[in-house]
Amino acid sequence: TIVLLGNMVNGSLLHLDDPARIALLEQLPALVQAADPPPLPDTRTARLLQMLAYQIDSQHAQSGGPQDLLQRLARHAPATTELAALGALLQTRSTLPATPLPGLEDTPLVLPKGSSLREVLTAVGWLTAQRRAPHPAGALTLPDRRCELLFVTLDKREGYHDRIAYRDYAISTERFHWQTQHTAGPDTPAGRRYLESATNGWQFQLFVRTGKGAPYRACGPVTLIEAEGDRPMSITWGLQVALPARWFREFCVLRGV
């Protein structure tokens, strides 16, 4: 089965502001009518379709690749038409230009557009057509890429344990204060990965959302400026790409502490 639009728009697609992903919604009728089964899309379109599939599927147990999604949509013409109409609507409110995410240019992720956690994890290949296991937000290491994704929720008053009080906020458009998980210290593998990042070949990508339910904004790669403390460590990251003024205003407030 496929979830119909009335359920989809309940926070699962309305955050889309990336022109490429919105354009995909508008192209769905043509894609599903192209052939039966639909032709194999190019690599980038396939990844965009996989991201869409994860958003609109009703449960993590649903599996299948891009062609499976197109075949399911072909059997539900009204949903396909409504998705295209939603794409046309979202296109009118997408204003900030999208640029490839430095260090992850091979993925569909772009600056400074919003994505759900599962969309990000699908974009980098951690979630796949077969692998739909949820991953808790926080940090995710991708050893093959030598890359760590840092997921920050600024307002932790909803849906988080009472003892969680990380001090995360933008210091300026080019600096961000972040606290590690409580298990990370200078003598731990995670702590050393951060402290030695100038020479160990690891890169770090920052994703920030204002609160639970909001999309994560790709803020781009960050580099270590300074670190102090132990379990958690307090780290000041330098942003390779400065935050747009709008998102700096959103991210500079220390919330829920």
C-alpha positions as a Python dict, from the first residue, in 0.01 Angstrom:
ca = {
    (1, 'T'): (0, 0, 0),
    (2, 'I'): (98, 363, -24),
    (3, 'V'): (8, 645, 209),
    (4, 'L'): (-226, 899, 49),
    (5, 'L'): (-150, 1269, 45),
    (6, 'G'): (-377, 1354, 337),
    (7, 'N'): (-139, 1167, 565),
    (8, 'M'): (179, 1260, 381),
    (9, 'V'): (147, 1633, 431),
    (10, 'N'): (126, 1592, 807),
    (11, 'G'): (481, 1722, 844),
    (12, 'S'): (646, 1466, 616),
    (13, 'L'): (677, 1666, 293),
    (14, 'L'): (581, 2025, 371),
    (15, 'H'): (937, 2108, 479),
    (16, 'L'): (1073, 2053, 127),
    (17, 'D'): (1242, 2367, -7),
    (18, 'D'): (1507, 2214, -233),
    (19, 'P'): (1414, 2295, -596),
    (20, 'A'): (1544, 1958, -722),
    (21, 'R'): (1337, 1755, -477),
    (22, 'I'): (1030, 1968, -539),
    (23, 'A'): (1078, 1932, -915),
    (24, 'L'): (1083, 1554, -867),
    (25, 'L'): (732, 1572, -719),
    (26, 'E'): (614, 1762, -1024),
    (27, 'Q'): (775, 1505, -1256),
    (28, 'L'): (619, 1201, -1089),
    (29, 'P'): (321, 1166, -1329),
    (30, 'A'): (556, 1152, -1627),
    (31, 'L'): (793, 912, -1453),
    (32, 'V'): (525, 662, -1354),
    (33, 'Q'): (365, 672, -1700),
    (34, 'A'): (693, 626, -1889),
    (35, 'A'): (680, 247, -1891),
    (36, 'D'): (570, -56, -1694),
    (37, 'P'): (795, -126, -1521),
    (38, 'P'): (935, 229, -1518),
    (39, 'P'): (1287, 269, -1662),
    (40, 'L'): (1579, 267, -1422),
    (41, 'P'): (1645, 632, -1327),
    (42, 'D'): (1991, 786, -1322),
    (43, 'T'): (2185, 760, -996),
    (44, 'R'): (2093, 1102, -858),
    (45, 'T'): (1723, 1068, -944),
    (46, 'A'): (1726, 720, -793),
    (47, 'R'): (1859, 857, -464),
    (48, 'L'): (1598, 1137, -466),
    (49, 'L'): (1325, 878, -523),
    (50, 'Q'): (1464, 667, -239),
    (51, 'M'): (1451, 971, -8),
    (52, 'L'): (1091, 1034, -113),
    (53, 'A'): (1000, 670, -60),
    (54, 'Y'): (1127, 678, 296),
    (55, 'Q'): (921, 990, 370),
    (56, 'I'): (590, 866, 233),
    (57, 'D'): (605, 502, 341),
    (58, 'S'): (390, 448, 645),
    (59, 'Q'): (635, 233, 841),
    (60, 'H'): (1002, 142, 860),
    (61, 'A'): (920, -216, 755),
    (62, 'Q'): (831, -101, 403),
    (63, 'S'): (1118, -183, 168),
    (64, 'G'): (1192, -138, -199),
    (65, 'G'): (1394, 76, -434),
    (66, 'P'): (1311, 365, -669),
    (67, 'Q'): (1143, 146, -931),
    (68, 'D'): (928, -14, -662),
    (69, 'L'): (810, 331, -555),
    (70, 'L'): (726, 429, -912),
    (71, 'Q'): (534, 106, -965),
    (72, 'R'): (336, 162, -647),
    (73, 'L'): (262, 520, -748),
    (74, 'A'): (149, 399, -1091),
    (75, 'R'): (-123, 200, -917),
    (76, 'H'): (-236, 510, -725),
    (77, 'A'): (-286, 781, -986),
    (78, 'P'): (-473, 1021, -752),
    (79, 'A'): (-184, 1021, -504),
    (80, 'T'): (64, 1082, -785),
    (81, 'T'): (-139, 1374, -916),
    (82, 'E'): (-169, 1525, -569),
    (83, 'L'): (205, 1491, -510),
    (84, 'A'): (269, 1679, -833),
    (85, 'A'): (26, 1950, -725),
    (86, 'L'): (203, 1973, -390),
    (87, 'G'): (532, 2013, -574),
    (88, 'A'): (391, 2303, -775),
    (89, 'L'): (274, 2469, -453),
    (90, 'L'): (606, 2421, -273),
    (91, 'Q'): (797, 2558, -571),
    (92, 'T'): (633, 2897, -519),
    (93, 'R'): (777, 2936, -168),
    (94, 'S'): (1132, 2809, -232),
    (95, 'T'): (1344, 3125, -223),
    (96, 'L'): (1702, 3072, -106),
    (97, 'P'): (1924, 2922, -377),
    (98, 'A'): (2049, 2567, -328),
    (99, 'T'): (2418, 2484, -357),
    (100, 'P'): (2588, 2142, -337),
    (101, 'L'): (2695, 2043, 12),
    (102, 'P'): (3078, 2071, 24),
    (103, 'G'): (3232, 1734, 100),
    (104, 'L'): (2912, 1551, 10),
    (105, 'E'): (2869, 1670, -348),
    (106, 'D'): (2791, 1317, -463),
    (107, 'T'): (2470, 1320, -257),
    (108, 'P'): (2145, 1511, -319),
    (109, 'L'): (2199, 1719, -3),
    (110, 'V'): (2228, 2093, -59),
    (111, 'L'): (2282, 2410, 143),
    (112, 'P'): (2087, 2541, 330),
    (113, 'K'): (1781, 2327, 261),
    (114, 'G'): (1588, 2124, 517),
    (115, 'S'): (1559, 1747, 543),
    (116, 'S'): (1427, 1494, 788),
    (117, 'L'): (1675, 1267, 962),
    (118, 'R'): (1578, 972, 747),
    (119, 'E'): (1613, 1178, 429),
    (120, 'V'): (1969, 1273, 526),
    (121, 'L'): (2056, 913, 612),
    (122, 'T'): (1912, 796, 280),
    (123, 'A'): (2098, 1067, 89),
    (124, 'V'): (2436, 950, 225),
    (125, 'G'): (2352, 583, 164),
    (126, 'W'): (2317, 472, 528),
    (127, 'L'): (1951, 390, 469),
    (128, 'T'): (1882, 191, 154),
    (129, 'A'): (1603, 9, -27),
    (130, 'Q'): (1653, -284, 208),
    (131, 'R'): (1784, -115, 521),
    (132, 'R'): (1508, 81, 690),
    (133, 'A'): (1619, 57, 1053),
    (134, 'P'): (1573, 386, 1242),
    (135, 'H'): (1878, 567, 1379),
    (136, 'P'): (1862, 796, 1683),
    (137, 'A'): (1967, 1152, 1613),
    (138, 'G'): (2294, 1268, 1763),
    (139, 'A'): (2596, 1167, 1559),
    (140, 'L'): (2654, 911, 1289),
    (141, 'T'): (2998, 800, 1172),
    (142, 'L'): (3042, 688, 813),
    (143, 'P'): (3381, 510, 817),
    (144, 'D'): (3389, 451, 441),
    (145, 'R'): (3364, 826, 388),
    (146, 'R'): (3567, 915, 697),
    (147, 'C'): (3282, 1150, 774),
    (148, 'E'): (3073, 1211, 1083),
    (149, 'L'): (2729, 1369, 1066),
    (150, 'L'): (2643, 1587, 1366),
    (151, 'F'): (2269, 1625, 1427),
    (152, 'V'): (2177, 1908, 1661),
    (153, 'T'): (1834, 1981, 1808),
    (154, 'L'): (1845, 2321, 1975),
    (155, 'D'): (1529, 2300, 2185),
    (156, 'K'): (1540, 1974, 2381),
    (157, 'R'): (1248, 2039, 2614),
    (158, 'E'): (1019, 1809, 2412),
    (159, 'G'): (1087, 1438, 2365),
    (160, 'Y'): (1422, 1429, 2543),
    (161, 'H'): (1533, 1298, 2881),
    (162, 'D'): (1527, 1559, 3157),
    (163, 'R'): (1901, 1529, 3213),
    (164, 'I'): (1986, 1619, 2855),
    (165, 'A'): (2095, 1983, 2856),
    (166, 'Y'): (2353, 2021, 2583),
    (167, 'R'): (2457, 2379, 2518),
    (168, 'D'): (2430, 2403, 2140),
    (169, 'Y'): (2396, 2736, 1961),
    (170, 'A'): (2543, 2951, 1684),
    (171, 'I'): (2804, 3193, 1815),
    (172, 'S'): (2819, 3382, 1487),
    (173, 'T'): (2742, 3312, 1124),
    (174, 'E'): (3080, 3133, 1105),
    (175, 'R'): (3108, 2965, 1447),
    (176, 'F'): (2893, 2710, 1629),
    (177, 'H'): (2915, 2593, 1992),
    (178, 'W'): (2842, 2221, 2025),
    (179, 'Q'): (2861, 1973, 2309),
    (180, 'T'): (2942, 1609, 2251),
    (181, 'Q'): (2746, 1322, 2393),
    (182, 'H'): (2808, 1257, 2763),
    (183, 'T'): (3025, 954, 2683),
    (184, 'A'): (3281, 1152, 2480),
    (185, 'G'): (3602, 1276, 2638),
    (186, 'P'): (3956, 1357, 2523),
    (187, 'D'): (4061, 997, 2596),
    (188, 'T'): (3775, 829, 2404),
    (189, 'P'): (3773, 731, 2034),
    (190, 'A'): (3509, 995, 1960),
    (191, 'G'): (3695, 1266, 2150),
    (192, 'R'): (4024, 1187, 1979),
    (193, 'R'): (3848, 1187, 1641),
    (194, 'Y'): (3742, 1547, 1706),
    (195, 'L'): (4068, 1666, 1863),
    (196, 'E'): (4287, 1511, 1594),
    (197, 'S'): (4062, 1607, 1302),
    (198, 'A'): (4321, 1842, 1153),
    (199, 'T'): (4540, 1544, 1068),
    (200, 'N'): (4331, 1226, 1083),
    (201, 'G'): (4141, 1277, 756),
    (202, 'W'): (3793, 1289, 912),
    (203, 'Q'): (3540, 1551, 810),
    (204, 'F'): (3239, 1665, 1008),
    (205, 'Q'): (2907, 1782, 867),
    (206, 'L'): (2667, 1988, 1080),
    (207, 'F'): (2288, 1956, 1060),
    (208, 'V'): (2077, 2176, 1287),
    (209, 'R'): (1706, 2194, 1367),
    (210, 'T'): (1527, 2426, 1605),
    (211, 'G'): (1316, 2158, 1776),
    (212, 'K'): (1160, 1816, 1750),
    (213, 'G'): (956, 1785, 1430),
    (214, 'A'): (1142, 2063, 1249),
    (215, 'P'): (1364, 1976, 950),
    (216, 'Y'): (1740, 1961, 987),
    (217, 'R'): (1920, 2238, 800),
    (218, 'A'): (2241, 2135, 628),
    (219, 'C'): (2503, 2380, 756),
    (220, 'G'): (2797, 2224, 576),
    (221, 'P'): (3140, 2103, 689),
    (222, 'V'): (3288, 2230, 1013),
    (223, 'T'): (3644, 2237, 1145),
    (224, 'L'): (3769, 2237, 1501),
    (225, 'I'): (3859, 2576, 1649),
    (226, 'E'): (3881, 2484, 2016),
    (227, 'A'): (3767, 2218, 2260),
    (228, 'E'): (3748, 2191, 2637),
    (229, 'G'): (3589, 1982, 2907),
    (230, 'D'): (3522, 1613, 2943),
    (231, 'R'): (3203, 1405, 2913),
    (232, 'P'): (3067, 1612, 2749),
    (233, 'M'): (3331, 1807, 2563),
    (234, 'S'): (3249, 2162, 2456),
    (235, 'I'): (3362, 2226, 2102),
    (236, 'T'): (3364, 2541, 1893),
    (237, 'W'): (3334, 2455, 1525),
    (238, 'G'): (3419, 2686, 1239),
    (239, 'L'): (3170, 2672, 952),
    (240, 'Q'): (3322, 2649, 605),
    (241, 'V'): (3011, 2820, 466),
    (242, 'A'): (2865, 3107, 667),
    (243, 'L'): (2507, 3066, 790),
    (244, 'P'): (2246, 3276, 609),
    (245, 'A'): (2126, 3559, 834),
    (246, 'R'): (1783, 3398, 869),
    (247, 'W'): (1923, 3076, 1011),
    (248, 'F'): (2176, 3251, 1231),
    (249, 'R'): (1886, 3435, 1397),
    (250, 'E'): (1714, 3100, 1453),
    (251, 'F'): (2023, 2916, 1576),
    (252, 'C'): (2189, 3177, 1800),
    (253, 'V'): (1939, 3136, 2085),
    (254, 'L'): (2035, 2896, 2365),
    (255, 'R'): (1719, 2691, 2414),
    (256, 'G'): (1582, 2458, 2677),
    (257, 'V'): (1872, 2488, 2923),
}
